[in-house]
């Protein structure tokens, strides 16, 4: 059983040159940075907010905030990590506005019982996702990740969907490395558990 | 390696971040513990399914509209905050 292969990322060698040009007022250079990362920011925003309109707002607000604060970006981290940090904060703010009754915090360390190995787990079909159309699969994945606490799905999307390293995710979320690892493990296990309903051998049940 | 120890190392294992010795101990455990093998295998599939799903892709038309709006606001900022 192999390890997970990270997503291939675009070369960043010329990125500092674009950032420098944008700092100097070159809007075309900034537009290139937007082209490079708008899909990622949208994906992250929609994973966190679970709302299409909010995700659109987050894309606009995050890039605008990045543009306004470019001078504060000193280049100790990758531009993308810095941008993700801004986008995550904007997305969490949207979430708080929609759910004022619930504290939404990245520090939220939800207690679960999955510190022990799940028992009597059912194996999955060989290519479980192929049992469903793409639209059905998207609905399953979307519904499943919505059930996770925001702090878990934020870590999951950065590490496993966007392919940030543990260190980069910790920096973007202002969390310690052990905190990122702990949330990632719980997020992965909870998603696995919930997806088993649809993907297990002999009778995945999408009707529940 | 016990099942609880396997779980502690699962994330590092899937990320390819284990030293050779721990990885070998973990794989020995997976060879005889079917339960942990299934947890490991289906967790890996969970990650791959999400990563490869193209869930929440930004449609081209929306992408164009968002970029136009962002760049217009950046230009307005550059021209002076009083114009925003």
Interface residues (C-beta under 8 A of the other chain):
Chain A: X1 X3 X4 X7 X25 X27 X30 X31 X34 X35 X38 X39 X42 X43 X46 X47 X55 X56 X59 X60 X63 X64 X67 X68 X115 X116 X117 X118 X119 X120 X121 X122 X123 X124 X128 X129 X137 X138 X141 X142 X145 X156 X160 X161 X163 X166 X181 X184 X185 X188 X189 X191 X192 X195 X196 X199
Chain B: X3 X4 X6 X7 X10 X11 X12 X13 X14 X15 X16 X17 X27 X30 X35 X36 X37 X38 X39 X40 X41 X42 X43 X44 X45 X46 X47 X48 X49 X50 X51 X53 X55 X56 X57 X58 X62 X63 X66 X67 X69 X70 X71 X73 X74 X75 X77 X78
